[in-house]
Amino acid sequence: MRKLVMIWFRMKGELKWFSLDKLDELEMPYTARYAMDHYCLVGQYSDEIYAGVANENEVIFLELPEF
């Protein structure tokens, strides 16, 4: 089964579906790239909720605990 993700293009005002294997071809801000990479590597296989903290060099993702 092919997995799809919906992406909103804010500057164009468009909402489109993309196959996960096509995401590398899309131009996006580095924070969005980190978020999509994290989803492809971790998030799609997990039911956990994550928060991302960005600086000028990277985005660090933390798993949020239930309480």
N, C-alpha and C positions, 0 to 999 in steps of 0.2 A: 504494500500500500504506500502510495506517495504522500508524504506529509506536506501540508501547505501552511503558510503563515500570511496573515493579512497585514499590510503595511499602509499607513496613512502618509501621503506625501504632502506635508504641510504647505510647502511653497507652491505646489501645483493644485492643491485642494482636491486630490484624488485619493481614492481608497481602492487598492488592488490586491489580489491574491497572487502569491509567488510560491513556487516550489522551494523547499529548503536548499536544494542543491543549486539554485540559481541566485542565492543571496550574495555570493561573492562578486557577481557581475553588477550589482547595484551601487550607485554612488550614494553615500550617506555620511552624516557627521560621525566623528570618531566615537562619540559616546553611544550612538545608535549601533555602530559596528560592534563595539564591545558587548552591548546588550544582546544583539543577535548571535554573536559567537558564543556567549554564555548560554543562551537558550539552546543552541544547536548541540553544544557539548554536554550540558548538565540539565538545564531546565526541562527539556522535553521528556526526560526520563524520571523526573522527580515531581512529587506533589508539594514540595516545600515552597515557601515564599522567600524571595531574595530581595535585598536592597543593594543598590550599587552606589558607590561613592567615587566621584571622579576628581582627578586633579589634571594638571596639564600633560601628564605622561601616561596615565592609565586609569582604568576603572576597576575598583576592587569590589567584589560581590560578597556579601555576608548572608548566611542563612538566618532568617528571623525565627527565633524560638516561639513556641506556643506558650502562653501563660494566662 
